[in-house]
Amino acid sequence: MFAVIKTGGRQYRVVPDDVLEIGKIAGDVGTIVQLGEVLLVGGDSPLLGAPTVAGATVAAEVLQHKRGPKVISFKKRRRKNSRRKRGYRDEITVLRITEILTNDNKPTIGPRPKREKPVVTAPVDSDDDEAPKAAKKKAPARKPAAKAAAKPAAKSRAKPDAKKAAAKKPAAKDKK
């Protein structure tokens, strides 16, 4: 089963377990939100809304809120030495679709539990015979910038190869 929803002036085709980025909506991270503007519910018997399907919603879990990519507009006026650069970032909400609901049903699937990182403990060895770990060597200190600037600059042009054949001269004319 799939659905076509409308949010933030855009339309999205979604199925359960889809992850999508939409314009920022209200809802805390980890909560279930319901998107009510369902334009079409597809499957065995598709339901087409006019403009929306009555009683249909899409339940989604809010994964995170973040800022989108930077969008820059640039204007330049020819020969007037006038330029302007402006940018902005959209606020984005990342959702995971959990269910597509019809007939005014309530969501049955709650938010997924967060995965806990396994705690790794160092094994305790009672053997004192092992050699101690070698100390990390420190990197050599870098030379100051003043010394680097005092070095002569490398020559930029390479000398031509001596092995190349000399250019041929035109033959001399005989005077009679």
C-alpha angles and dihedrals in degrees: 000000000000137000138202112223133184122217132151093006093301134099124225132190107219139181127184114288093024116141116212139170116226136166114289116287131180117270138098122253110273097023129115117245127188121224108207105185100088111166098181137008112201132193133090093341110022119213116210117198128218092230095329134006109258114240095006123125137164119226117212137175118230108234101177148331116232145154119264130226119301115263115202129193117198128193127186129179113211119249094351099094089233121137135162129190121186130171142179140181126224122230109239134195119204113213136186113208109230105174144359108221131196134181094037093293121165122237113270099186116076129202117297116254114252116254113248117222111240113248111233116202123198113249113252113229121189092198110111091181094087117105115250115257116266114256116247114256117237118237114250115262115263120245116255117259092244092066092047091053092051093063115100116254117256117252110263099203123064121218115252117255114269091211094069115108117254116252114264118249121220114261117263117251118241115233114215 
